[in-house]
Amino acid sequence: MDERRNILMDRYEIGRQLGQGNFAKVYYARNLTSGQAVAIKIIDKDKVTRVGLIVQIKREISIMRLVRHPNVLQLFEVMASKSKIYFVLEYAKGGELFNKISKGKFSEDVARRYFHQLISAVEYCHSRGVYHRDLKPENLLLDDNDNLKVSDFGLSALAESKRQDGLLHTTCGTPAYVAPEVLSRRGYDGSKADIWSCGVILFVLVAGYLPFHDPNLIELYRKISKAEYRCPRSFSVELKDLLFRMLDPDPSTRIPISRIKRSTWYRKPFELNPPKVKHDTARDKVCNGEATTSNSRECSNSEENQVLQNLPNMNAFDIISLSTGFDLSNLFEEKYGRKEERFTTRQPAETVFAKLHELAERLKLKIKKKDNGVLKLAAPKEGIKGFLELDAEIFELAPSFLLVELKKTNGDTIEYKKLVKDEIRPALKDMVWAWQSDRHQQQEQIMQGEQQQSPLPPGPPQQ
């Protein structure tokens, strides 16, 4: 490491500390190659492991990787040493929105601009099956153009976290911003709970104080459960009406985002138009939510078509090991010899199944569909360790973004690797978004290079 500068993994120059929590510190940093300003969140791995927060860390990474929106703080990459985890994040130069509110309330026009950006981000997250569950001004940052950036997804939940009743069951968030149904510890709809929090934030933006406040926590909970609050006289009738419908204690009648956007107050003009979602390109893009088209033939097997309609969904833990560039298997568990290959694709499931059938026919592999929708491929001739067999299974990460796993279930691993390298990879190259094993090799190179350095530059200086 450079004696005059704190350099992290030969890639980032660490500067002043921006913030600190119980398990992490955030520093201003600069990318040595591009000169781009970033924020690096440094997490103490031992501390979070001892208190059981590994799941929360994994969840935050997986969710931030899934969400790409101009009003959501971007996660550029994740790195690690033996003792630390590093989140390289978009740098929000404007700081917390909370700091601006503490200096004085906003006019309704100014608040409307921020609220548009907040609703745009929240609506996008919900469309990806992501619910924030801890929305508050402290988690809303501003960039150098005064645009809103939603941050801190540590308490977020994916749609796959719901129980069979379709509801979330974990009490999360900050009491003053939390919906009544969340405080009641009953199951709740994550999207409706976020809408309540957005209503509290809107009130705070225009009033300069919380709608629900009491030094007695029990009394605070009572006020929230009854939606007991009073609007300042300065609030417009249209704003009061919108807040009344957002801060509805009954989630079944609470206004949805689609109607918020049609409300009179929301539709009033303001200085700048809300930002539009920019679809990322190349490797940074996970999914743009649009249906892809294909000229490939449809599978004729009716049972197979039924399977396509019920593809398994990946939960937060699964997504961590799949997301391009964010595989953390080396950070938290031992690595064993891999008996599976995974790739992501934006082709429809029908196309993937058809391609696998086509490949099996060309290689003279026996093909059989198992009861759970998995395709079983088997070599016609016995190899060194019996007949080579592999299962092909498709998982849905998001609409029009799939993961395909090819797992050896019998036979020799070397024969399996050769089949994948010489036959399967070339045959599928036109439909593959990324092979997970390619990312593993890059991760290993990074880790090997990092181990030759100190785990963490000691004490980044204050500036």
Secondary structure, 3 states (H helix, E strand, C coil): CCCCCEEECCCEEEEEEEEECCCEEEEEEEECCCCCEEEEEEEEHHHHHHCCCHHHHHHHHHHHHHCCCCCECCEEEEEECCCEEEEEEECCCCEEHHHHHHCCCCCHHHHHHHHHHHHHHHHHHHHCCEECCCCCHHHEEECCCCCEEECCCCCCEEHHHCCCCCCECCCCCCHHHCCHHHHCCCCECHHHHHHHHHHHHHHHHHHCCCCCCCCCHHHHHHHHHHCCCCCCCCCCHHHHHHHHHHCCCCCCCCCCHHHHCCCHHHHCCCCCCCCCCCCCCHHHCCCCCCCCCCCCCCCCCHHHHHHHCCCCECCHHHHHHHCCCCCCHHHHCCCCCCCEEEEEECCCHHHHHHHHHHHHHHCCCEEEECCCCCEEEEEEEEECCEEEEEEEEEEEEECCEEEEEEEEEECCHHHHHHHHHHHHHHHHCCCCCEEHHHHHHHHHHHHHHHHCCCCCCCCCCCC
